[in-house]
Amino acid sequence: MQTVTTIGLDIAKSVFQVHGIDAKGNVVIRRQIKRRQVLAFFQKLPRCLIGIEACATAHHWSRELQAIGHSVRLMPPAYVKPYVKRHKNDATDAEAICEAVTRPNMRFVATKTAEQQSCLSLHRTRHLFIRQQTSVINVIRALFAEFGIVAPVGRRGVEQLLRVAADLSDKRLPDIARACVAALGAQLRMLKAQILQFDRMIMAWAARRHTRRWSRIGDCAGCQRRRSKRVPIRQGLLGLDRAGAEAELERRQGQVRRYQQARRSLSAKPIYDRRARRHPLCQNPRYPASALAHGVADAAAHQGRSHRARQ
């Protein structure tokens, strides 16, 4: 049997497809293996290059195969797709992966550590809770709107609706609808508590990373000064009570929402320049001071200087 040098591994939930070639490009292995047989199969092979698409569970298998001694490279699925030669199936995908991993101009994805994937799990779970919170708020507003009860947009409006549901003397809301809103309100409060908890976990993880980073740099005087300035900020964020943390979270979410509605970047800032503000294009109310106006003004000024220099 010829020695395998490169393998394209198409991972899945239960059945994996393996496509292996030798140094001359001849196909040596083309078979399916079960999930429980993957590690035992690759332990019998000599050390080789294994290509995997960077999709779900890819980083886990990359760490496991690297622990055995193989060289693993992850690739974005969009970069592997051009190498699929015929109808898409597991065998052709594995062959395309095996072909793509040997390309000199291919771009690869770094394998994430378990700690990095844990942090990613924090962000994904928090994002899921935020989506669920938005869904529950929309349902609460829709139920109240069916009975002609409307509140302003924002956190205070939802709290106002929940107070109406808690007031038994308010007869605008029937008892059955009141019970439904009460259940939704309890779920909303639970989601807010979970989001706040995950915010603190994310900040604690970032604080630990920050501390380890500066401990690796060294204990020089400059590092000590910078550490003494930054650590109290982290501690102050972690020390917020529930009301203060919810207010801070609402303020940040509102800021992001306003920027998204305005279709602006969070880092977008107006550019000011005396020479540009004197330009007629910047004085026109239809064209507020922007990067385009300043670019035109700078280009006109540069053209004028070049013309005077030629004269």
C-alpha positions as CSV (number, residue, x, y, z in Angstrom):
1,M,0.0,0.0,0.0
2,Q,1.3,3.4,-0.9
3,T,2.0,6.0,1.8
4,V,-0.7,8.6,2.3
5,T,0.6,12.2,2.4
6,T,-2.6,14.3,2.1
7,I,-6.1,13.6,3.3
8,G,-9.3,15.5,2.7
9,L,-11.8,14.9,5.6
10,D,-15.4,15.9,5.2
11,I,-16.8,16.0,8.7
12,A,-20.5,15.4,9.6
13,K,-22.6,14.4,12.5
14,S,-22.3,10.6,12.2
15,V,-20.6,9.5,9.0
16,F,-17.3,11.1,7.8
17,Q,-15.8,10.9,4.3
18,V,-12.1,10.4,3.8
19,H,-10.2,11.0,0.6
20,G,-6.4,10.4,0.7
21,I,-3.7,10.7,-1.9
22,D,0.0,9.9,-2.0
23,A,3.0,12.1,-3.0
24,K,2.3,11.6,-6.7
25,G,-1.4,12.5,-6.5
26,N,-2.8,9.0,-6.8
27,V,-5.9,8.2,-4.8
28,V,-5.0,5.8,-2.0
29,I,-8.0,6.0,0.3
30,R,-11.6,6.7,-0.4
31,R,-14.0,5.5,2.2
32,Q,-16.6,6.4,4.8
33,I,-16.0,6.0,8.6
34,K,-18.2,6.4,11.6
35,R,-17.7,9.1,14.1
36,R,-16.5,6.6,16.8
37,Q,-13.9,5.2,14.4
38,V,-12.2,8.5,13.4
39,L,-9.4,8.7,16.0
40,A,-8.7,5.0,15.8
41,F,-8.5,5.2,11.9
42,F,-6.0,8.2,11.9
43,Q,-3.9,6.6,14.7
44,K,-3.0,3.8,12.3
45,L,-1.9,6.2,9.5
46,P,1.5,7.8,9.3
47,R,1.8,11.6,9.9
48,C,0.2,13.4,7.0
49,L,-1.5,16.7,6.0
50,I,-5.3,16.7,6.8
51,G,-7.6,19.3,5.3
52,I,-10.9,20.2,6.9
53,E,-13.6,22.8,6.2
54,A,-13.9,25.3,9.0
55,C,-17.4,24.5,10.0
56,A,-19.2,23.1,13.1
57,T,-16.9,20.8,15.2
58,A,-14.0,21.5,12.9
59,H,-11.8,23.1,15.7
60,H,-12.5,20.1,18.0
61,W,-11.4,17.6,15.4
62,S,-8.4,19.7,14.5
63,R,-7.2,19.7,18.1
64,E,-7.8,15.9,18.4
65,L,-5.9,15.1,15.2
66,Q,-3.0,17.4,16.1
67,A,-2.7,15.7,19.4
68,I,-2.2,12.4,17.5
69,G,0.6,14.0,15.5
70,H,-1.0,15.0,12.2
71,S,-0.8,18.4,10.6
72,V,-4.3,19.9,10.3
73,R,-5.3,22.9,8.2
74,L,-8.8,24.5,8.3
75,M,-10.2,26.3,5.3
76,P,-13.3,28.4,4.8
77,P,-16.0,26.4,2.9
78,A,-16.3,29.2,0.3
79,Y,-12.7,28.7,-0.7
80,V,-13.2,25.0,-1.1
81,K,-16.3,25.2,-3.2
82,P,-14.5,26.1,-6.5
83,Y,-12.7,22.7,-6.4
84,V,-15.9,20.6,-6.4
85,K,-15.7,19.0,-9.9
86,R,-19.2,17.4,-10.2
87,H,-22.4,16.8,-8.4
88,K,-22.1,17.7,-4.7
89,N,-21.9,14.8,-2.2
90,D,-19.7,13.7,0.6
91,A,-17.2,12.0,-1.7
92,T,-16.7,15.0,-4.0
93,D,-16.5,17.3,-1.0
94,A,-13.7,15.3,0.5
95,E,-11.9,15.2,-2.9
96,A,-12.3,19.0,-3.2
97,I,-10.9,19.5,0.3
98,C,-7.9,17.3,-0.5
99,E,-7.3,19.3,-3.6
100,A,-7.7,22.7,-1.9
101,V,-5.5,22.0,1.0
102,T,-2.5,21.6,-1.3
103,R,-2.9,24.9,-3.1
104,P,-0.1,27.4,-2.4
105,N,-2.4,30.4,-2.4
106,M,-5.0,28.9,-0.1
107,R,-5.9,30.8,3.0
108,F,-6.3,28.9,6.2
109,V,-8.1,29.4,9.5
110,A,-6.3,29.2,12.8
111,T,-7.5,26.4,15.2
112,K,-9.2,27.8,18.2
113,T,-8.3,26.7,21.6
114,A,-10.8,25.4,24.1
115,E,-10.7,28.6,26.0
116,Q,-11.4,30.7,22.9
117,Q,-14.3,28.5,22.0
118,S,-15.6,28.9,25.6
119,C,-15.6,32.7,25.2
120,L,-17.3,32.3,21.8
121,S,-20.0,30.2,23.6
122,L,-20.5,33.0,26.0
123,H,-21.2,35.5,23.2
124,R,-23.4,33.1,21.3
125,T,-25.5,32.3,24.3
126,R,-25.9,35.9,25.3
127,H,-26.9,36.8,21.7
128,L,-29.5,34.0,21.8
129,F,-30.9,35.4,25.0
130,I,-31.1,38.9,23.6
131,R,-33.0,37.6,20.6
132,Q,-35.4,35.8,22.9
133,Q,-35.8,39.0,25.0
134,T,-36.7,41.0,21.9
135,S,-39.3,38.3,20.9
136,V,-40.9,38.3,24.3
137,I,-41.1,42.1,24.3
138,N,-42.7,42.1,20.9
139,V,-45.3,39.6,22.0
140,I,-46.1,41.6,25.1
141,R,-46.6,44.8,23.1
142,A,-48.7,42.9,20.5
143,L,-51.0,41.4,23.2
144,F,-51.6,44.8,24.8
145,A,-52.1,46.5,21.4
146,E,-55.0,44.0,20.8
147,F,-56.8,45.7,23.7
148,G,-55.9,49.2,22.7
149,I,-53.1,49.6,25.2
150,V,-49.9,51.1,23.7
151,A,-46.7,52.2,25.5
152,P,-43.7,54.3,24.4
153,V,-40.8,52.5,22.7
154,G,-38.0,51.4,25.1
155,R,-37.5,49.7,28.4
156,R,-39.7,52.1,30.3
157,G,-42.6,51.4,28.0
158,V,-42.4,47.7,28.6
159,E,-42.2,48.2,32.4
160,Q,-45.3,50.5,32.1
161,L,-47.2,47.7,30.4
162,L,-46.2,45.1,33.0
163,R,-47.4,47.5,35.7
164,V,-50.8,47.6,33.9
165,A,-50.9,43.8,33.9
166,A,-50.0,43.7,37.6
167,D,-52.8,46.2,38.5
168,L,-55.9,44.1,39.2
169,S,-58.1,47.2,39.3
170,D,-57.4,48.0,35.7
171,K,-60.2,46.4,33.8
172,R,-58.9,47.1,30.3
173,L,-57.1,43.8,30.3
174,P,-59.1,40.5,30.7
175,D,-58.1,37.9,33.2
176,I,-56.9,35.3,30.7
177,A,-54.8,37.9,28.8
178,R,-53.5,39.2,32.2
179,A,-52.3,35.7,33.1
180,C,-50.5,35.3,29.7
181,V,-48.8,38.7,30.1
182,A,-47.7,37.8,33.7
183,A,-46.1,34.6,32.4
184,L,-44.3,36.6,29.7
185,G,-43.2,39.2,32.2
186,A,-41.7,36.5,34.4
187,Q,-39.8,35.1,31.4
188,L,-38.6,38.6,30.4
189,R,-37.2,39.2,33.9
190,M,-35.5,35.9,33.8
191,L,-33.9,36.6,30.4
192,K,-32.7,40.0,31.6
193,A,-31.1,38.4,34.7
194,Q,-29.4,35.9,32.5
195,I,-28.1,38.5,30.1
196,L,-26.7,40.5,33.0
197,Q,-25.0,37.4,34.3
198,F,-23.4,36.7,30.9
199,D,-22.3,40.3,30.7
200,R,-20.4,39.9,33.9
201,M,-19.0,36.6,32.8
202,I,-17.7,38.2,29.6
203,M,-16.1,41.1,31.5
204,A,-14.5,38.8,34.0
205,W,-13.1,36.7,31.2
206,A,-11.7,39.8,29.5
207,A,-10.2,41.0,32.9
208,R,-8.5,37.6,33.3
209,R,-7.1,37.8,29.8
210,H,-5.9,41.4,30.5
211,T,-4.2,40.3,33.7
212,R,-2.4,37.3,32.1
213,R,-1.3,39.5,29.2
214,W,0.4,42.1,31.4
215,S,1.9,39.3,33.6
216,R,3.6,37.9,30.5
217,I,4.9,41.3,29.4
218,G,6.8,41.8,32.7
219,D,6.8,43.8,35.9
220,C,8.5,46.9,34.6
221,A,7.5,50.3,36.0
222,G,5.6,51.3,32.9
223,C,3.5,48.1,33.0
224,Q,2.8,48.6,36.7
225,R,1.5,52.1,36.0
226,R,-0.7,51.0,33.2
227,R,-2.0,48.0,35.2
228,S,-2.9,50.2,38.1
229,K,-4.9,52.5,35.9
230,R,-6.9,49.7,34.1
231,V,-7.7,47.2,36.9
232,P,-10.0,49.6,38.9
233,I,-12.1,50.2,35.7
234,R,-12.7,46.5,35.4
235,Q,-13.5,46.2,39.1
236,G,-15.9,49.1,38.8
237,L,-17.8,47.5,36.0
238,L,-18.0,44.2,37.8
239,G,-19.1,45.9,41.0
240,L,-22.3,47.5,39.5
241,D,-25.5,46.6,41.2
242,R,-28.4,45.1,39.2
243,A,-30.1,48.4,38.5
244,G,-26.9,50.2,37.5
245,A,-25.8,47.3,35.3
246,E,-29.3,47.2,33.5
247,A,-29.2,51.0,33.0
248,E,-25.7,50.8,31.5
249,L,-26.7,47.9,29.3
250,E,-29.8,49.8,28.1
251,R,-27.7,52.9,27.4
252,R,-25.3,50.9,25.3
253,Q,-28.0,49.0,23.5
254,G,-29.8,52.2,22.8
255,Q,-26.6,53.8,21.4
256,V,-26.0,50.8,19.1
257,R,-29.7,50.9,18.0
258,R,-29.5,54.6,17.1
259,Y,-26.4,54.1,15.0
260,Q,-27.9,51.1,13.3
261,Q,-31.1,53.0,12.5
262,A,-28.9,55.9,11.1
263,R,-26.9,53.3,9.1
264,R,-23.7,54.7,10.5
265,S,-20.6,52.9,11.8
266,L,-19.9,53.1,15.5
267,S,-16.5,54.5,14.8
268,A,-17.8,57.1,12.3
269,K,-16.9,60.6,13.3
270,P,-17.2,63.8,11.3
271,I,-14.0,65.2,9.9
272,Y,-13.4,68.9,10.5
273,D,-10.9,71.1,8.8
274,R,-10.8,74.9,8.5
275,R,-9.8,74.8,4.9
276,A,-12.6,72.3,4.1
277,R,-15.2,74.3,6.0
278,R,-14.5,77.4,3.8
279,H,-15.2,75.4,0.7
280,P,-18.6,76.2,-1.0
281,L,-19.5,72.5,-1.0
282,C,-19.3,72.4,2.8
283,Q,-21.3,75.6,3.1
284,N,-24.2,74.1,1.1
285,P,-26.9,72.8,3.5
286,R,-27.6,69.9,1.2
287,Y,-24.0,68.7,1.7
288,P,-23.1,68.6,5.4
289,A,-19.4,68.4,6.4
290,S,-18.4,64.9,5.4
291,A,-15.4,63.0,4.2
292,L,-16.5,63.5,0.6
293,A,-16.7,67.3,0.9
294,H,-13.3,67.4,2.6
295,G,-11.9,65.2,-0.1
296,V,-13.2,67.5,-2.8
297,A,-11.8,70.6,-0.9
298,D,-8.4,69.0,-0.4
299,A,-8.3,68.0,-4.1
300,A,-9.2,71.6,-5.2
301,A,-6.6,73.1,-2.9
302,H,-3.9,70.7,-4.1
303,Q,-4.8,71.5,-7.7
304,G,-4.5,75.2,-7.0
305,R,-1.1,74.8,-5.4
306,S,0.1,72.7,-8.4
307,H,-1.2,75.4,-10.8
308,R,0.6,78.2,-8.9
309,A,3.8,76.1,-8.8
310,R,3.8,75.7,-12.5
311,Q,3.3,79.4,-13.0
